[in-house]
Amino acid sequence: MMRKSLLLAATAISAVATPAWAQADNDLDDNVIIVTAQRQAQSLQEVPIAVSAFDSKALEAQQIENASDLQLTLPNVSFTKSNFTASSFTIRGIGDLCVGVTCDSATAIHLNDAPLFNTRLFETEYFDLERVEVLRGPQGTLFGRNATSGVVNVVTAKPELGEFKGSVEGQVGNFESYQVKAMINVPVGDTLAFRAAGFYQKRDGYTKNLFDDSRIDGRDMYAVRGSIKWEPTPDTTVNLMAYYFREDDDRLRIQKQLCQRDPTGVLGCLNNRLDFDKNNTNANFTGVLGSSEFFAINGLPGAIGLNSLYGPDGHANFDEPDDVRVVNTDFTPEYFTDELQLQAHIEHDFGPIQVSLTGLYQETSVDSRQDYNLSVLDRTTFDAGIGTLAALSGPGGPLAAFAPVLDAVTSGTQLCTSDTDTIGLGSYGGNRICADSPISLDRSNQDNTSWSIEGIVSSDFDGPFNFLLGGIYAENNLGQNSYYVNAFAIDYIVGILGASNGGFLGTPYFRNNTREFELESYGIFGEVYFDISDNLKFTGGLRYNNDKKFVEARSTLASFLVPFGQTTDAFTSPFVGAFDADPGTPGNQIVQQRNVAFDEITGRAVIDWQFTDDNLLYASYSRGYKSGGINPPLQPIFAVPESFGSEQIDAFEIGSKNTFAGGALQLNATAFFYKYKDLQLSRIIARTAVNDTVDAEIYGAEIEAFIRPDPDWIINLGFSYLKTKVTGDQFFSNPRDPGGGRADAVIIKDITNGANCAVVPGTAGNAAGTNAFVNAINGGLGLQGTTAFPADGNIASTGAFGICGVLEAQAAAIGAGFDAAGIQVISPGVQVNLKGNDLPQAPNVKVSAGIQYTQNFDSGWTLVPRVDIAYTGDQTASIFNGNVNKIQGFTQANASLQLNGTDDKWFVKLFVQNIFDSNSITGQYLTDASSGLFTNIFTLDPRRYGIGAGIKF
């Protein structure tokens, strides 16, 4: 079979070879569809796999400059940035729904066939690539660590022996943008060559900041790559590669925050739609714990509170700009990331046996800070309480012990917020940010080191039988990962609550800190390839997977007393024994440590029938697996599982690949059905991402067509349909509606921690009894009774500020007095059945089209106009579905006009991306109850246009 069987099992790729530099080839059989695999090329039409790719010419012609652009042409593929400096590449409705350092990616990202961990590859621009491959469907056998949705494999251009060559190109455009790319290939003798390439890009921000009339969300980044190719013998090849990427700018992690404002303050944002408005900060952790009502309940003067639960909040007078590209923020974002990759690959051909060995070493880091609320908080409500504290904390005053609080959180007339330090002192250790307005910010940072080694032995026999055997070992070590939320009000609250005991409550900011994460993974895999007849073939494969994970983490916010004046790490406080990072282990622990292990056997079986030279039918079954993980530690508010299990997928697929009219038309179609068990997905509880599992089914169809009616025309068409649903009874509480849609429930905002709970009657429908119970308890606490939410808020329950623990205790003692069956307090809310709901990040339909024409001139020049357009259908951002979680479908269009010189030596190009200037939303992220349930949104770039030019030598 001369290695064709290996190709059937490995990475077969389709690429539209559009003439980005040179004129179109006059032969319809040339440069129409290029199909490659891990080690050689083969026609796509012979490969029974749903896979697409783009070679360097196609990437250039279709203006695919980064991972986000891939979604505009590929069927059943979508991409979005996500909340914590990460992203989600979704294939057939399955993306990175699991959030946390112990989560595996559902879509495996590979570099030259080797797996990457926590890569920043989605941050950078493409340059000097051989191709980008996207395999759709679970890769149950060959492709590194298993992925349940598919694989993205970025293949870099390799040095070319015996030829000196190079290229330089640049472009300028709107937003004061410019970019330069360059490559040089240098032969050293007959058996050695060196290749170097790189890019630099800088532009102004896409977003206008009204606060200081600046532009933010800009880019300033570069990358360099060096490669060596050595062929010491005709049968031996050695490839070495080193790569470094760096970005340092004011990039925004999120584009905008949306909210249907809740005037009651109980929820912060309502449940019907997303408006250009701000959450009611009385619902936030800072709003409830900084309130005069909470202080009074705790025996402190209510007059030193920063706000009243029933009065104006920090966003009461804030006007949110009605434009996703305009914000008003008093904190300029900061973004830094870099990545180092070192790779070595050696392969040798022993005749009928081939052996290869690949090693990859990787270091990544990322550090991002921005305004947590993307707003300017009104300090008016704060000034009265601060002024009262200043008057009462002077020498000899009744609150003289509180003077260190005032010293920490003010500087003259300015208000000071803890900076994101690592020792837990913040403003109380002098590490602070002071400004005229009360600053709030968050920070997400991570450092990561990983390496892998993979060996493969494959056969190339002339008979009907061939095989492949391989093994891979990988380690991923996370040095640290933290997510911070800092706010002036937090600094004020932790000081007020601790001052009477001679200190503040540490840490004076929220910090979820993974101090260490280790992954050890290995896999042993093999496939057999058997020609049943000349046109009927069978492929079968198995893989054994083994994953071990260890994590050491903790989460802190106002967790223990730290004496005023302490200069060492907060965790050296004599009172740190009151802090317990691990309630699941007897005694108080400074950190939580957990180990989990998973193993699984997966594989696939494929049968394909080449019933004519130009027509192929195939059917396949594959089993996919993604290991489980460990939930981050929570502050003791709710009980959640410490770990979550592996997910498993059974995938069935049928497909047909067809070529007509001598290559002028290629038409491929695929249909698939997935049955998922324990699909991992995340929700926010107590300011932390907690992962659960659900069962689901997915089915869909994909059609791809390539039309070339004559050598000068190229037309690409794509269509996909997708249907997803949760199967079985799956019960979870909806954070947007803790009352679960019940009119007899009361939603409580817990003023001790900012969380929500729901009070429900024992007898369904007894709304009067539930409201009377809450009103009676609240009266004794000095809190107001229940109130109705706005009629258009899609909240059937009433709401109130309260204390869930007190209500629960009283319900057990006297609830029968209000309801004979007993009143219940449910945290974090009433559970609802998700059966039948759509999965998030799964557009129901995608349609794409591209058309290109080449005008040939007698001079040898060519003029190539091209237009691409893509429609992505509706999708949901949450498994709870509903109007508030709906992401509207969007259309994106690009166009270019390129003039190419004789003999492929130069080009000049005009280009425009996002012709309609669509504010296309690709994803959403819902914050938790203690942040007021606002929604972060992520968008594609606005309209870009400019001119580019390049030369080759």
N, C-alpha and C positions, 0 to 999 in steps of 0.2 A: 504493500500500500504506500510505500515511500513517505511515511510519516503523515499521510493524510488523516489517519485515524486519530493521531495525537491532536491534530488541528480541530477535529470535530469535538474533542473533549475540552480543549483549552479555549483560548480567548480569540474567537473569530470576530473580525471587525469589518463593518462597512464604512466606507469613506467616500464622500462625494468630492472628487478631485476637481474642483472648480479652478479656473485659470486665474489665480490671484496676481501672478507676476507676468505670465506670458500669454500669447495668443492660444486659442483653443486648438486642440489636436484635431486633425481632419478625419481621423479614424474613429468611428463610433465605438469600436471595441477597446480603444485606449482611453485611459483617464476617465472612465465613466464610473465604475465601482471598483475600488481597491479594497481587497480583503486581506487582512493580516492576522497573525496569531503571535504567540510568544516567540516563535523562532523563524517563521517563514510566511510568505504570502499565499493566499488561496482565494478563489472566488467566493464572495459572500453567498452566492446562490447555491453552493454545495454544503453550506454549514447549517445544521439544524439547531440554531441557537437564536434567541431574540436579543440582538445586540446591534448597537450603532456606534459610529465613531467619526472623527473628522481628522483628516491629515492636515499638514501645515497650510496648504493652499485653501482648503475648505474653511479652516478657522479664519484665515485672513479675509476671504471673499464674503463670508456671512457675518463678519464683524463679531465673532465669538472671541471676546477678549479675556473672559474669566469664567468661573464655574457658573455664575448666575446666568450668563447668556446661553448656556447649554439648554436650559429649560424652554427656550423659545422655539426650538426646532424638534426636540425629541418627544416622541409619544409617551404619555404617562410618566413624565418626569417633571418635577417641580423643585424649586430651590428657594430658601428664605434664610435670612439671618435670624438668629435667635437671641435670647435675652442676655446671656452671660458670655459674651465674646465668642460665641460659637455659631454654627449654622446647621441647617438640616437639608440634606439632599434626599429627596423623596422619589422613590420609584414604585409605580403601581400602588400608590396609597400608603406605602410604608417608608417612614423616615425616622428621624431621631426624636421620637416621642418620649423617650426616657431621658431624664435630666439628672446629672450628677457625675462625679468623677469616676464612680465604679461602673457606669453604664458603658456598654459597647455600642459602637455605631452600627445601625442597621444597614447602612450603605458603607461598604468597605472602601477606603481610599488607598490606592496603591501607586507607587512610583516605580516604573519599570518592573512591574509584577511583584514588588515587595510591599508589605503592608506598612502604612504610616499610622502613627498614634497622635491624636490631638494636633494634627498638622494645621499650619497657617496657610496651606496651599490655596484655600478659598479666598484669602485676602489679596493675593497677588494677581498680576496680569500674566497671561500666557506669552511666552517668548521661546523661540528656537525649539519647537517641539516637533517630533516626528508624527505624533497623533495623540488624540484623546479618545479613549474607549469607554463606553458605557454599556455594561451587561445588565440586562433586565431579568429579574427573577433570582431566587435563592441560588447561591453557588455552593452546592453541597459537597463538592469533592476537592477541586484543584486549587481554587484561588485563595491561597493564604488562609487566614482565619475566616471562618464562615461568616457570611452576611445574609440576612434574611430577605433583604430587598434587592440587592444587586451589588455591582462593583463599578467604581470609576477608576480607571487605570490611566495615568498620565505617563506617556512614553517620550523621553527626551531624545533630541537629535543626537546621533552618535558621530564621532569623528570619521572622516572619509580618508582612506588610504590613498596616497599618491596624487593628491590634488590640493593645491593652494587656492583658497577661495575665501570670500568674506562678503558681508553686506552691512549696510548702515541705512536706517530709516528713521524718520521722525514725523511728528504731527503736532499741530497747534490747533486750538479750538476755543470755544466759549468757556466761561468760568476761568479765564486766564490759564488754560491748561496747556501743557506741553509734555511730550513724551519722546524719548530716544531709545531705540533698540539697535544692538550691534552684534555681529558674529564674525569670528575669524576661524578658519580651519587650516592648520599647518601640518603638512606631512613631514615625518622625520624618517628618512630612508623608505624602504619598501614595505616594512611591516609595522610601522608605528605612526600614529597621528595624534595631534592635540587639537582640541576645539574649545574655544572660549566664547561665551555669550553673556549678555546682560541687558537690563533695561533700567531706565530711570523715569519716574513720572511725578509731576507736581501739578497741582491745580488748587484754585480757591474752593471754598466750601459751597455745597449745593444749598445750604440753609441760611436764611437771613436771621440774625439775632437782633431784635428790636431794642434790647437792653442797652447795647453800646454801639448800635448801627454797624455791626461787624458781620462777616460771613464765617460760618463754622461748618464742620463736616467736610473738611478738605482732605487732600492726600499729599503725602510726601514720602515716597518709598522707592526702593531699588532692590535689585537682585542680580547676582552674578553666578555663573555656572562654568566650571571647567571640567573637561572630559578627556580621557586618554583611551585610545584603542590600540591594542597590540595583538598581532597575529604571528606568534613565533613559528608556527607551523601551519600548513594548509588546513589542519583539522582542529586547531586550538585558537580560541578567541578570548581575550581578556579585556573587559571594559571597566574603567574606574571613573567615578564622578564625584565632584564636590560642589555643593550649592550653599549659598547664603542669601537670606532675604531679611530686609529690615524696613520697618515703617515707624515714623515718629511724626505725629501730626495732631489735628484736632477732630479726628473722626468721631462721629456719634455712633454709639452702639444701637440706639433706637432712633427712629425718625420723628415720632410724634407720640403724644399721649392723648387718648380720647376718653370721654366719660359723659354719660347722661347723669348730670349732677343730682344728688339726693339732698333735698332741702332739710330732711329730718336729721341728717348726720349719722344715722344708725348704720347705713351701709357705705356711704361715701359716694358710690355710683349705683345707678339703677340698672334694670335688667332688660330693657326693651331695645335700646339702640346705642350707637356710639356717636356722641355729639362732639363738636369743638368746644369743650368746656372742661373745667377742672373739678376734681373730686372735692368733696366737703371734708376738710382736714380734721373736723371734730370726730370723724370716724377712725382716724389714724391712731396708732400707738401713742404718738406724741400728743394728739388731741385729747385723748381720754386721761392719760396719766399726768398731763400738765394742766388739767382743768381744775378750777376752783372747787368743783364738786368732789373730785377725787381727793384733793388735799384735805378738804374739810372732813371727809369720812375717816381719813387717817390722822386726825387731830392736829392738822396744820392750818394756819390761817388761810382761808379761802382767798383772801385779797392778794396773796402772792402767786396765785394761779395765772397761767399765761392766757387762759381763755375760759369761757363758760361753755358747757356742753350744749346749752340752749341759746347761745349768742352767736355773733359773727365768727367766722373761722378765717384762717390765713389766706384762703382763696376767695373770700366773699366779694372782694372788689377787683379781682383779677380778670382781665379780658383775654381769653385764649384766642390767638389769631386763627381765623378761619381758612388756613392754608397749611398743607402738610410741609411746605418748604419755609415756613416762617415760625419762629419761636420767640419767646421772651424769657431769657435765662440769665441769672447773675453769676453763673459759674461756667467758665469756658472749658469745654471738654478736653481731655488729654488721652492720647492713645499711643501706645508703643507695643510693637511686637517684633520678634525676629525668629528665625529658624535656620538651623544648620543641618545639612544632610550629607552624609558620606556613604557611598555605595561602591561595592565591588562585585563583579560578576565574571565567572570563568566557565567556559563550556568546551568540551572536547568530544570529538566524533570518533568513536572506535569502530566505525563501519556500521554494523547493524545495531549498535548500542551507542546512545548519546548520554553524556553525564554533564550536569550543570550544578554550580554552587553559587548562591547569591547571598551577600551580607549587606545589611543596612544599619547605619548608626544615625540617630536623630536627636537633636536638642531643640526645644521650642520654649518660648516664653511670651507672655502677653500681660499687659497692664493697662487698664482703662478706667478713667474716672469721668463722671459727668454729673450734672444736676439730677438728683433723684426724681424731682417733680417737674423738671423742665419748666420752671416758673420763677417768679419773684414773689416770695411770701410777704404779706403785709404785716409789718411789725407793729402796727397800731394796737392790735389786741394784746401784744406782748408788753408794751411799754408801761401799762398801768401796773401789772404785776411786778415787773422789774423795778419800777420806781418805788413801790411799796417795800420790796425787799431791801432796797438801798436805804430807805428811811429807818427800817426796823433793825438792820444789821450793823449799824454804826457802833462805836465803842459805848458799852453800857446799855445798848438797846436790847429789847427782848429776844431778838434773833441774832445776837452778836456772833454766835457759833456758826452762822450762815455766811459770814463775811468771805471765807475762801471760795464760796460758790460764785459770788459776785465778781471776785477777782479773776476767776477762771473764765467766765463767760462774757465778760465785757472788757473793752479797752477804750476808755474815754466814752464817746458816744456810740462806738461800734459794738456789734454783737459778735461773739467768737464761737466757732464750731471746732470740735476736735478734728485734727487732721488724721489721716488713716495710718497711724503708727502700728507697730507690731508688738509693743510692750503693754498695751492696754491702759495707758494713762491719758492720752489725748490732751485736751485743754488743761486738765489737772496736773499734767507734767510739763506744761508750757508749749506743747506741740499743737498749735491751733491756727485756724484761718479766721481773720477778723474782717468784717465788712459792714457797710451801712445797713444791709438787709440781712435777715437770718438765713444763713447759707444751709442748704441740705445737698448732700452728694452721695453717690455710691461708687464703689470701686470693685472691679473684678480683676483678679490677677492669678497667674499660674506659671509654674516652671516645670518642665517635663523632660525626661531623658528616656530613650528607648533604643532597643536594638533587636535585630532578628537575623536568623540564618536559615536558609532553605536549600535543600538538596533534592535533585530530581534525576532519576534514571529512566530513560525511555527507549523503546525499541523501534527499529525501522526494517522489519522483515519484509520479504517479498510475498509471503503467504497471506492467508486470510486473518491471521491472529497477530495482534500487537498489544503492548502494555505500557503503562507508566506507573512508576512507584516514586513516592516522595515523602519527605518529612520536613517539618518546620518547627523551630523553637524561637520564642519571642519573650522579651521582658520589657515592661513599661514601668518606669519609676517616676512618680510625681513627687518633686521636692516639697512643694506646698501649693495649696490652692485656697484662696480666700474670697469671700464676698462680704463687703462692708456696706452698711448704711449709716451715714453720719448726718446729724442735724443739730442745730443750735438747741432746739427744744429738748433733745435727749440729754445734752450736757446739763441743761438747767434742771431737768427732772431728777437725774441720778444724784446731783448735788443736794437738792432739796430733800430727797428721801433719805439721804445718808448723813446729812450734816449734823443732826442731833446726836449721832453716834461718833462724830469726829472724823467723818470721811465721806467719800462718794461711793456709789454703787458701780463696780466695774463689770464689764468694760463700758466706757461712756459712749459706746456706739454698738450697733449690731455687727457681729463678726461670725460668720460661719467659716470655720477654718479647718481644712483638711491638712494636717501636718505631714502626713505621709500616705501614699498609696502605692502598692506594689501588685503588679500582675505578672504571673508566670503562665505561659501558654505553650502547649505543643500540640501538634497534629501529625498523624500518620495517615497517608492516603494512597490510593491506587485506583487505576482504571484499566479495563480491558476493552479492546476494540476488535470486533469480529465481523468479517464480511460473510453474511449468510449466502449471498449470491452477488453477481456483478453489480446489481443496483439496489440491494437490500442490506442494510448495515445495522449493527447493534453496538451500543456503548453502555457499559455498566461500571459504576464506581462506588467506592465506600471510603469513609473517612472516620477516624477516631479523633475526637476533640477532648482536650483536658485543659481546664482553666482554674487557676488558684488566685484568689484575691485577698489582700490584706489592706486594712485602712485604719488610720489613727486620726481622730477628728474630735472637734468640740464646737459648740455654739454658745456664744455668750452675749448678754445684753442685760446690764444692771443686775448681775447675778450674785455678787458678793461684795462686802464692804472692803474698801481700800482706804487706808488712812490718808488724810490730807498731808501733803508734803512728801509722800513716798516717791522716790526717784528710780527705784528698781522696777523690774517687770511686775505688773499687777498681780501675777500669779505667785509672787513671793509674799503677798499680804498675809498677816497672821490670821486673817479671817477667811482665807480661801477654802478652808475645810467646810464651809457652808455651801460650797458649790459642788454639784454632782453632774459631771458630764455624761454619766452612764447609769441612769436609773435602773437598768436591767441587771446590774451587777451589785451584790451587797456592798455596802459602804459607799463613801463618797469618792469618786474618781475624778482626777484632773483632766483626763482624756478618755475617750471611748475607743476601744480597740476591738475589731471584729475580723474574723477569717471566714471565708466561704470557699467552697470548691464545687465545680460542676464538670461533668463529662457526658458525652453523648456520641452516638454513632449516627452519621448521616450518609447520604449518598444520592445517586441518581441512576436512572435507566432511560435510554433513548433508543428509539428505532426510527430509521429514516429510509424513505423509498424514493430513489431518483428514477421516476417512471419514464422520463425522457431526458435528453441531454439538457433541456432548459427548464425542467419542472421538478420540484422536490416537495414531498410531503413528509412531515415528521410528527411524532408524538413523544412526549417525555413526562416522566414523573421524577420529582426531586424532593428530598427532605432537607429543610434548612433548620438552623439552630443558632441562637444567640444566648450567651450565658447570662445568668442573673447577676445580682449585685447587692450592695448594702445601702440602705437609706441613710442619708445624713442624720447626725444627731439633732434632736429637737430640744428646745427648752421645754420644761415639763408642763405642757398645756394639754396636749392630747396624746393618747396612746396610739402609735402606728406600728406596723410591722417593721422589725429591724432590717429585714432583707426582703428581696423579691426574687422570684424564681426565673428560670430560663424560659425563653419563648421558643416555640417550635412551629414550623410551617410544613404542611404537605401541599405541594404545588403540582398542578396538572396543566399541561400545555400542549396545544396542537398548532401547527403552522404550515404554511405553504410559501414557497419561494419560486418565482416564475420570471422568465425572460422571454420577451416577444420581439418580433421584427428585427432580428439580428442584433439585439442589444439596444434598440431605440426605446424600449419600454421595459422597465423592471417593476414588478408588483409583488409585494410581500405582505402576508397577513398572518396574524397570530391571535389566538384566543386562549384564555387562561382562567383557571379557578384555583383559589387559595383557601385553605382551611387553617386558620391560626388557633393555636392553643397558648394561652397566657401571653398575649401581646402586651408588651410593656408600654405604659404611658404615665405621664407625670401630672401632678396637681400640687398647688401650693397650700401648705398647712403650717401655721405658726412661723411664717417668714422663711420657710424652707421647702424645697422641692421634695416631694414624697412620691415614690413610684409604686403603682399598682399594676395589676394584670387583668386583662379581659380576654374573652374568646371572640373571634371575629371570622367573617367570611368575606372574600373579595373575588370579584370576577370582572372580566373586561375583554376588550378586543383592541387590536392595533393594526393599522394599515399604513404602509410606506410605499411611495411610488417615486420612481425616477424616470423622467421622460426626456429624451434627446431626439426630437424629430429630425434635426440635421446637425452637423458639427458645430454650428454657431449658437444653438439654443440649448439651454439647460433649465429644466423645470423640476422642482422638488415639491412633493405633496405629502402631508402626513395627517393622520386622524387617529384619535384614540378615545375610547369610552371606558369609564370606570365606575363600578358600583361597590360600595363597602357597607358593611353593617355589623353591629355588635350582635352576637348570637348568645342565646341562653339568658337567664336572669342575672343581671349584673347590677348591684345596688351601690350607689355612691351618693354623697351629698354634694349638691351644686353650690360652690362658693358664692355665686352671684345671687342665689336665692336659697338661703339656709332654711326657709320655711317649706321648701319642697312644693310650692304651689298651693299650700293648704291655707284656706281662709280662717281656720280655727287655730292657727299657730301664731305665736308672737316671736319675732326675731329680736334677740338681745345682743346689743353691743356691750361686751364685757369691758368695763372701765378699768379693770386691773391689768389687762394685757392687750387690749385691742382686738381680741378674737370675737367670733360670733358663735352663738348657740341658738337653739330653738326650744321654746316651751310649747308643748302640745297637750291637749286634754286626753284623758284616758278614754272618754267617750267621744268618738269622732263627731265634729260639728258643734261642739260646745265652746264656741268662740267667746261667749260672754264669760264663762267660767275661767278660761285661760287669762283673759284680759284682767278680770277682777283679781285673780291670784297675783299677777305681776304688779298690778297697781298697789295692792296691799303691802307687798314686800318693799317695793320702791319707796312708798311713803315713809316707811321706817328708816330708810337710808338717806332721806332728803332728796330723792330723785323724782323726776316727773313720771307720769304714767304713760301708757301706750298711746301711739299715734298712728294714723293711717299714712301709707306711702302715697305719692301722687298717682292719680288714676291711670296715667300712661306709663307707669314704671314697670309694669308686668310683675308686680309683687302683690300677691293676694293677701298675705299676712299683714298684721300690724307690727309695729316695732317700738323699741324702747332702749334707753341706756340702762344697764343694770350690772349685776355681778352673778355670773352663771353658777359659781359655787354656792353662793348664798341661796339662790333660787332652788338649786338641786337639794340642798339640805332641808330647806323649808318644805319643798314638795314631799319629801319623804316623811316629814313630821306632821304637816297639817294639810297636805294636798287634798286629802279625802274630804276636807271641809268645803272644797270648791267643786270637786268632781268625785262622785262615788267610786269611779274606777281608778282614780289616782292620776295626778298630773306628772308628766315626764319632762325632763330637761335633757335635750339631745345635743351633744357636741361632736363635730362642728355644725351639724344641721340634720334635717330630715333627709333620709336617703330616698333616692328615686331610682326607678328601674331604667337602665340604659338600653335594654333589649331593642334591637331594630334601629338604633341611632347610627348615623354616619361616622366614620373615623375622621379625625382631623387631617388637614394637609393632603387631601385627596380630591383634586379637581375632577368633576364628573365628565368633562369632555375637553379635548384639546384638538385644535385644527391649526395647521401651519402650511404655508406655501412660499416658495421662492422661485423667482424667474430671473434668468441672466441671458444676456445677448452679447455676442462678440462681433464687433464691426472691424473687418480687416481692411487695411489700407495697402496700396502698392508699395509704400515705403517700408513695409514690414511692421509698422506700428499697429496697435489695436486699441479700440475704445470699448470698454466693457461696463455697461450699466447693469445694476442688479438691485432688485427690491425683494425684501423678505417681510412677511407679515404672519403673526401668530395670535391666536385667541386661546386663552386659558379660561375654562369655565368656572362656575361657582364652586366654592368649597367652604368647609366649616373650620373654624379655628379651635373648636373645643368638642370633646366627645359628648357634651351636654347639648350640642346643637342650638337651635333657636335663632331668632333674628339678630340678637346682639352679637352672636358669634359668627355670623355669616360674612364671608369674604366674597365680595362681588367679582364676577369674571372681568377680565381685562384684555385689551388688545394692545400689542406692541408691533411697531413697524420700523424697519431700517431701510436705508437706501444708500447706494454709493455709485460713483462714476469714476472709473479708473482708466487712465491713459498709460499704456505700456510701450516701452521703446523696443527697438529692434534687438533680436537675440537675447531678450530677457535681461537687459542690462539696467534698466531704470523704470520707475513708474511715478506718476503723480495722481493723487486720488482726492476727490471731494467726498465727504461722508456726512450722514446724519443718522443718529440713533434716537429711538423713541420719537418718531415724526410727530405724533399727536400730542406729545408732552403729557402723557398719561401719568397720573399719580397712582400707579398700580400697586396695590397692597398685596404682598406675598405671604404675610404671616402676622399673627397677633400673639401677645403674651399677657395673660391676666395676672395682676399682682394679687396679694393675699388680703384678707380682711383687715389686718392691722395697717395696711397701706391705703385702704379706702377703695380697693377693687377697680382702680383705673386700668386701662388697657394700653400697653405699648404696641405700636404698629411698626412694620418693616416694609419698605417700599423699594421698587426698582428706581434706577437713576432717572432724573429728568431728561428733557431733550438735550442732546449733545450734538454739536456739528463742528466741522473744521476741515482742514486740508492736511494731507500727508504726502510724503515723497520718500523715495528710497533708491539706492543704487546697489548693484551687485558687481563684484569683481573676482 
